[in-house]
Amino acid sequence: MPHFPVNHPARPLYRVLAGLIGLYILVFGVWGVAETFGDPLFNRGSHWALGLRTNLAFSLASVVFGIVLIIGASRRSNLGHYMNLTAGVVFLVTSIIMMSVLQTEANFLNFSMSTVLVSMVFGLILLGTGLYDKVGSAELAAEERRNRHHPISEVHSR
């Protein structure tokens, strides 16, 4: 079973990081929609927004994804935990797939190498924030701390 710390002391910082990434993605998406409005959805043109190449489809997806990340970061429940874990994996997988088709016609989101790198960095940060922003009761957090500091003694005492 994976180990997710419960009520980590730096949880507010991780939520802020996830929120800032969501805000950047939202602003990028809105800017990209303004730049690419009127173009075909999967156009392979040379439109750039905030240093990343984009098209209308990628911009619209970024608006939706940015809103979802901001909502997840604003919740004090485990919703943000699960959303950040999922978003981290989605960012990493998408960046690897888009890197593999970068110079082909299959690059339907019009990624550039800078977009791939930013997606990988955001994916790693979101995955990290998802690992440390789990919420639980005070009893669950205390049990998790005991198991973390003395896992062998807990096993032998049973």
C-alpha positions as CSV (number, residue, x, y, z in Angstrom):
1,M,0.0,0.0,0.0
2,P,1.4,3.4,-0.8
3,H,2.3,5.8,1.9
4,F,0.6,9.2,1.8
5,P,1.4,11.5,4.7
6,V,-1.8,12.7,6.4
7,N,-2.1,16.4,7.4
8,H,1.4,17.3,6.3
9,P,2.6,20.6,7.9
10,A,3.5,22.0,4.4
11,R,0.1,21.2,2.9
12,P,-0.9,24.9,2.5
13,L,2.3,25.5,0.5
14,Y,1.5,22.5,-1.7
15,R,-2.0,23.8,-2.3
16,V,-0.7,27.2,-3.2
17,L,1.8,25.6,-5.7
18,A,-1.1,23.6,-7.3
19,G,-3.2,26.8,-7.4
20,L,-0.5,28.8,-9.0
21,I,0.0,26.1,-11.7
22,G,-3.7,26.1,-12.2
23,L,-3.7,29.9,-12.5
24,Y,-0.9,29.8,-15.1
25,I,-2.6,27.2,-17.1
26,L,-5.9,29.1,-17.0
27,V,-4.2,32.4,-18.1
28,F,-2.3,30.5,-20.8
29,G,-5.5,29.0,-22.0
30,V,-7.4,32.2,-22.1
31,W,-4.5,34.0,-23.9
32,G,-4.2,31.1,-26.3
33,V,-7.9,31.2,-27.1
34,A,-7.6,34.9,-27.8
35,E,-4.6,34.3,-30.1
36,T,-6.1,31.3,-32.0
37,F,-9.8,32.3,-32.1
38,G,-11.1,31.8,-35.6
39,D,-8.4,29.2,-36.6
40,P,-9.3,25.5,-37.0
41,L,-9.4,23.6,-33.8
42,F,-6.3,21.5,-34.4
43,N,-4.3,24.1,-36.5
44,R,-0.6,23.5,-36.6
45,G,0.3,27.2,-36.9
46,S,2.8,29.3,-35.0
47,H,0.7,30.8,-32.3
48,W,2.4,31.3,-28.9
49,A,1.0,32.2,-25.5
50,L,3.1,32.8,-22.5
51,G,6.1,31.2,-24.2
52,L,4.4,28.0,-25.2
53,R,3.1,27.1,-28.7
54,T,-0.6,26.4,-28.8
55,N,-3.7,25.9,-31.0
56,L,-7.4,26.4,-30.2
57,A,-7.9,22.8,-29.0
58,F,-5.0,23.0,-26.6
59,S,-6.0,26.4,-25.4
60,L,-9.6,25.3,-24.7
61,A,-8.4,22.2,-22.8
62,S,-6.0,24.4,-20.8
63,V,-8.9,26.7,-19.7
64,V,-10.9,23.7,-18.5
65,F,-7.8,22.1,-16.8
66,G,-6.8,25.3,-15.2
67,I,-10.3,25.8,-13.7
68,V,-10.2,22.2,-12.4
69,L,-6.8,22.7,-10.8
70,I,-7.9,25.9,-9.1
71,I,-11.0,24.3,-7.7
72,G,-9.0,21.3,-6.4
73,A,-6.4,23.7,-4.8
74,S,-9.2,25.7,-3.1
75,R,-10.8,22.7,-1.4
76,R,-9.7,21.6,2.0
77,S,-10.7,18.0,1.5
78,N,-9.1,15.1,-0.2
79,L,-10.5,16.2,-3.5
80,G,-7.4,18.3,-4.1
81,H,-5.2,15.3,-3.2
82,Y,-6.8,13.1,-5.8
83,M,-7.1,15.9,-8.4
84,N,-3.4,16.7,-8.1
85,L,-2.3,13.1,-8.3
86,T,-4.5,12.6,-11.4
87,A,-3.4,15.9,-13.0
88,G,0.3,15.1,-12.3
89,V,0.0,11.7,-14.1
90,V,-2.0,13.3,-17.0
91,F,0.6,16.0,-17.5
92,L,3.5,13.5,-17.5
93,V,1.8,11.1,-19.8
94,T,0.6,13.8,-22.2
95,S,4.1,15.4,-22.3
96,I,5.7,12.0,-23.1
97,I,3.2,11.2,-25.8
98,M,3.4,14.6,-27.4
99,M,7.2,14.5,-27.3
100,S,7.1,11.2,-29.2
101,V,5.0,12.8,-32.0
102,L,6.6,16.3,-31.9
103,Q,7.8,16.4,-35.5
104,T,4.9,14.5,-37.0
105,E,1.3,15.2,-38.1
106,A,0.1,13.5,-35.0
107,N,1.1,16.6,-33.0
108,F,-2.5,17.6,-32.9
109,L,-2.1,19.9,-29.8
110,N,0.7,21.8,-31.6
111,F,3.3,21.1,-28.8
112,S,6.8,22.4,-29.0
113,M,9.7,21.2,-26.9
114,S,9.2,24.0,-24.5
115,T,5.6,22.9,-24.0
116,V,6.8,19.4,-23.4
117,L,9.3,20.6,-20.7
118,V,6.8,22.8,-19.0
119,S,4.2,20.0,-19.0
120,M,6.8,17.6,-17.4
121,V,7.8,20.1,-14.7
122,F,4.1,20.9,-13.9
123,G,3.3,17.1,-13.9
124,L,6.1,16.5,-11.4
125,I,5.1,19.4,-9.2
126,L,1.5,18.3,-9.2
127,L,2.4,14.7,-8.5
128,G,4.5,15.9,-5.6
129,T,1.8,18.1,-4.2
130,G,-0.7,15.3,-4.6
131,L,1.5,13.0,-2.5
132,Y,1.6,15.4,0.4
133,D,-1.8,17.1,0.7
134,K,-3.9,14.2,2.0
135,V,-6.3,15.2,4.8
136,G,-7.4,13.1,7.7
137,S,-8.6,13.1,11.3
138,A,-6.2,13.9,14.0
139,E,-6.2,10.2,15.1
140,L,-5.3,9.0,11.6
141,A,-2.5,11.6,11.4
142,A,-1.2,10.5,14.8
143,E,-1.3,6.8,13.8
144,E,0.5,7.6,10.6
145,R,3.2,9.5,12.5
146,R,3.7,6.6,14.9
147,N,4.0,4.1,12.0
148,R,6.4,6.4,10.2
149,H,8.8,6.8,13.1
150,H,8.5,3.3,14.5
151,P,7.2,1.0,11.8
152,I,9.0,-2.1,13.0
153,S,7.9,-1.9,16.7
154,E,4.3,-1.6,15.5
155,V,4.5,-4.7,13.5
156,H,6.2,-6.8,16.3
157,S,3.6,-5.6,18.9
158,R,0.7,-7.2,17.0
